[in-house]
Amino acid sequence: MQKLRVWLVRFCLLGVMGSAVCAAGPREKYPFVIFETGDAPGTLDTNKLSECLQLTLREMNLDGRELPRIAVYHISAEAGHYLGVDTNSNWKSSGGGHMRYEMWIVGKPSNYLFTYMLENILERHFQLQVDDAARSRIVTHIERGLNATVDVRSFR
C-alpha cells in the first residue's frame, strides 16, 4: 500500500501539481531533476546543491566519472507523513530501463543534508567502501565549505 501511495505522489509531482518545480535536467552539467511542493518549507538552493555535488565528487576523487540520474523531491512534513516518508531518505529505483537515485528531503533543506545524501548516493553508485570516519570527514569538510560560501545575489 505504501508503494502505491508513493507512486501516486510521484505521478502528482511529475505531472499534475502546478507547484512542482523542475530544475536542471539531462542537458545540464549536473544530473538533477528537482520537484518541490508549494508547502515545502525553506528554499531548495539549486546552486548549493550543484556546488555540493561538485565538491563531493572532488573530495571522493570521482571527477570526470559519469554521474547517476538524481531526482530530488522537496516536500513538507505533512506530505511526507501522508506518503509514509517521515524522514529524509535516499532511494535507488529503476524504470524504463534507466536507474536513478531519489533524494527525499522532508522539511527544510540544509547544506549538511545535501552533503550527506549526495555522499551516500555516490558511494552506492560507484560501489565504494567508505568507513564511518572517512564519511564523517568528507561530510564535515564539504558542509563547512558550503556554509562559508556566500551568494552575492543575497546582497541585492
C-alpha positions as a LaTeX table, in Angstrom:
\begin{tabular}{lrrr}
\hline
Residue & $x$ (\AA) & $y$ (\AA) & $z$ (\AA) \\
\hline
Met1 & 0.00 & 0.00 & 0.00 \\
Gln2 & 2.81 & 2.40 & 0.84 \\
Lys3 & 4.42 & 1.78 & $-2.57$ \\
Leu4 & 1.14 & 2.64 & $-4.24$ \\
Arg5 & 0.92 & 5.93 & $-2.33$ \\
Val6 & 4.49 & 6.83 & $-3.25$ \\
Trp7 & 3.83 & 6.14 & $-6.94$ \\
Leu8 & 0.65 & 8.22 & $-6.79$ \\
Val9 & 2.56 & 11.15 & $-5.32$ \\
Arg10 & 5.29 & 10.76 & $-7.92$ \\
Phe11 & 2.62 & 10.96 & $-10.58$ \\
Cys12 & 1.19 & 14.08 & $-8.97$ \\
Leu13 & 4.61 & 15.70 & $-8.60$ \\
Leu14 & 5.60 & 14.86 & $-12.16$ \\
Gly15 & 2.50 & 15.94 & $-13.99$ \\
Val16 & $-0.42$ & 17.28 & $-12.08$ \\
Met17 & 0.66 & 19.68 & $-9.33$ \\
Gly18 & 1.23 & 23.20 & $-10.56$ \\
Ser19 & 3.55 & 23.87 & $-7.63$ \\
Ala20 & 6.11 & 21.28 & $-8.70$ \\
Val21 & 9.33 & 22.84 & $-9.94$ \\
Cys22 & 11.74 & 21.20 & $-12.33$ \\
Ala23 & 15.31 & 22.46 & $-12.42$ \\
Ala24 & 18.40 & 21.34 & $-14.29$ \\
Gly25 & 17.99 & 18.21 & $-16.35$ \\
Pro26 & 19.74 & 15.91 & $-18.76$ \\
Arg27 & 21.47 & 18.63 & $-20.77$ \\
Glu28 & 22.88 & 20.39 & $-17.75$ \\
Lys29 & 26.26 & 19.65 & $-16.22$ \\
Tyr30 & 24.67 & 18.10 & $-13.14$ \\
Pro31 & 22.14 & 15.27 & $-13.18$ \\
Phe32 & 19.34 & 16.74 & $-11.06$ \\
Val33 & 15.65 & 16.96 & $-11.75$ \\
Ile34 & 14.08 & 18.81 & $-8.84$ \\
Phe35 & 10.49 & 18.72 & $-7.65$ \\
Glu36 & 9.16 & 20.94 & $-4.86$ \\
Thr37 & 5.68 & 21.11 & $-3.47$ \\
Gly38 & 4.28 & 24.54 & $-2.68$ \\
Asp39 & 4.04 & 23.81 & 1.04 \\
Ala40 & 7.64 & 22.58 & 1.42 \\
Pro41 & 9.43 & 24.76 & 4.00 \\
Gly42 & 12.59 & 26.64 & 3.18 \\
Thr43 & 14.16 & 27.00 & $-0.21$ \\
Leu44 & 16.00 & 24.29 & $-2.05$ \\
Asp45 & 19.00 & 26.19 & $-3.41$ \\
Thr46 & 19.90 & 24.51 & $-6.70$ \\
Asn47 & 23.22 & 26.37 & $-6.84$ \\
Lys48 & 24.22 & 24.99 & $-3.42$ \\
Leu49 & 23.08 & 21.52 & $-4.44$ \\
Ser50 & 25.19 & 21.65 & $-7.61$ \\
Glu51 & 28.17 & 23.09 & $-5.73$ \\
Cys52 & 27.77 & 20.36 & $-3.12$ \\
Leu53 & 27.86 & 17.67 & $-5.80$ \\
Gln54 & 30.96 & 19.20 & $-7.38$ \\
Leu55 & 32.77 & 19.37 & $-4.02$ \\
Thr56 & 31.71 & 15.84 & $-3.09$ \\
Leu57 & 32.96 & 14.47 & $-6.42$ \\
Arg58 & 36.29 & 16.23 & $-5.91$ \\
Glu59 & 36.59 & 15.07 & $-2.28$ \\
Met60 & 35.84 & 11.45 & $-3.25$ \\
Asn61 & 38.21 & 11.57 & $-6.28$ \\
Leu62 & 35.36 & 10.97 & $-8.72$ \\
Asp63 & 35.84 & 13.95 & $-11.06$ \\
Gly64 & 35.16 & 13.09 & $-14.69$ \\
Arg65 & 33.07 & 9.99 & $-13.92$ \\
Glu66 & 29.62 & 9.56 & $-15.45$ \\
Leu67 & 27.08 & 10.70 & $-12.89$ \\
Pro68 & 23.88 & 8.92 & $-11.94$ \\
Arg69 & 20.48 & 10.46 & $-12.59$ \\
Ile70 & 19.11 & 12.06 & $-9.44$ \\
Ala71 & 15.53 & 13.13 & $-8.74$ \\
Val72 & 15.22 & 15.49 & $-5.78$ \\
Tyr73 & 11.84 & 15.67 & $-4.05$ \\
His74 & 11.42 & 18.53 & $-1.57$ \\
Ile75 & 8.18 & 18.06 & 0.37 \\
Ser76 & 6.57 & 19.19 & 3.59 \\
Ala77 & 6.40 & 17.01 & 6.69 \\
Glu78 & 2.64 & 16.68 & 6.14 \\
Ala79 & 3.12 & 15.37 & 2.60 \\
Gly80 & 5.89 & 13.09 & 3.85 \\
His81 & 3.65 & 11.71 & 6.58 \\
Tyr82 & 0.90 & 11.04 & 4.06 \\
Leu83 & 3.36 & 9.13 & 1.88 \\
Gly84 & 4.95 & 7.26 & 4.73 \\
Val85 & 8.23 & 9.12 & 4.12 \\
Asp86 & 8.60 & 10.74 & 7.52 \\
Thr87 & 12.35 & 11.32 & 7.33 \\
Asn88 & 14.86 & 12.38 & 4.72 \\
Ser89 & 15.93 & 9.41 & 2.65 \\
Asn90 & 17.70 & 8.21 & $-0.49$ \\
Trp91 & 16.19 & 5.58 & $-2.74$ \\
Lys92 & 17.55 & 3.73 & $-5.73$ \\
Ser93 & 14.93 & 2.88 & $-8.32$ \\
Ser94 & 14.61 & 1.97 & $-11.96$ \\
Gly95 & 12.06 & 2.35 & $-14.68$ \\
Gly96 & 12.06 & 2.38 & $-18.44$ \\
Gly97 & 15.45 & 0.72 & $-18.49$ \\
His98 & 17.11 & 3.54 & $-16.54$ \\
Met99 & 18.40 & 3.54 & $-13.00$ \\
Arg100 & 18.09 & 6.66 & $-10.88$ \\
Tyr101 & 18.52 & 7.80 & $-7.32$ \\
Glu102 & 15.92 & 9.78 & $-5.41$ \\
Met103 & 16.64 & 12.27 & $-2.66$ \\
Trp104 & 13.57 & 12.79 & $-0.47$ \\
Ile105 & 14.01 & 15.99 & 1.51 \\
Val106 & 11.24 & 16.24 & 4.07 \\
Gly107 & 11.12 & 19.67 & 5.63 \\
Lys108 & 13.75 & 22.36 & 5.47 \\
Pro109 & 16.85 & 21.56 & 3.37 \\
Ser110 & 20.38 & 22.21 & 4.64 \\
Asn111 & 23.95 & 22.02 & 3.44 \\
Tyr112 & 24.55 & 19.09 & 5.79 \\
Leu113 & 21.60 & 17.23 & 4.31 \\
Phe114 & 22.73 & 17.87 & 0.71 \\
Thr115 & 26.24 & 16.69 & 1.52 \\
Tyr116 & 25.24 & 13.60 & 3.47 \\
Met117 & 22.71 & 12.45 & 0.87 \\
Leu118 & 24.96 & 13.07 & $-2.14$ \\
Glu119 & 27.90 & 11.30 & $-0.49$ \\
Asn120 & 25.61 & 8.33 & 0.14 \\
Ile121 & 24.37 & 8.28 & $-3.46$ \\
Leu122 & 27.89 & 8.46 & $-4.92$ \\
Glu123 & 29.15 & 5.80 & $-2.53$ \\
Arg124 & 26.35 & 3.44 & $-3.59$ \\
His125 & 26.50 & 4.29 & $-7.29$ \\
Phe126 & 30.24 & 3.76 & $-7.62$ \\
Gln127 & 30.20 & 0.84 & $-5.16$ \\
Leu128 & 32.74 & 2.42 & $-2.85$ \\
Gln129 & 33.62 & 1.23 & 0.63 \\
Val130 & 33.78 & 4.35 & 2.80 \\
Asp131 & 34.16 & 3.80 & 6.53 \\
Asp132 & 32.26 & 5.92 & 9.06 \\
Ala133 & 35.29 & 8.06 & 9.97 \\
Ala134 & 36.06 & 8.90 & 6.32 \\
Arg135 & 32.37 & 9.59 & 5.60 \\
Ser136 & 32.18 & 11.94 & 8.59 \\
Arg137 & 35.35 & 13.75 & 7.47 \\
Ile138 & 34.03 & 14.16 & 3.90 \\
Val139 & 30.62 & 15.43 & 5.01 \\
Thr140 & 32.04 & 17.81 & 7.64 \\
His141 & 34.66 & 19.24 & 5.27 \\
Ile142 & 32.17 & 19.89 & 2.46 \\
Glu143 & 29.46 & 21.25 & 4.76 \\
Arg144 & 31.93 & 23.76 & 6.25 \\
Gly145 & 32.94 & 24.87 & 2.77 \\
Leu146 & 29.32 & 25.32 & 1.73 \\
Asn147 & 28.47 & 27.22 & 4.91 \\
Ala148 & 31.39 & 29.58 & 4.25 \\
Thr149 & 30.18 & 30.29 & 0.70 \\
Val150 & 28.14 & 33.46 & 0.25 \\
Asp151 & 25.89 & 34.01 & $-2.75$ \\
Val152 & 26.41 & 37.61 & $-3.94$ \\
Arg153 & 22.77 & 37.74 & $-5.07$ \\
Ser154 & 21.78 & 37.76 & $-1.39$ \\
Phe155 & 23.26 & 41.27 & $-1.06$ \\
Arg156 & 20.96 & 42.81 & $-3.68$ \\
\hline
\end{tabular}
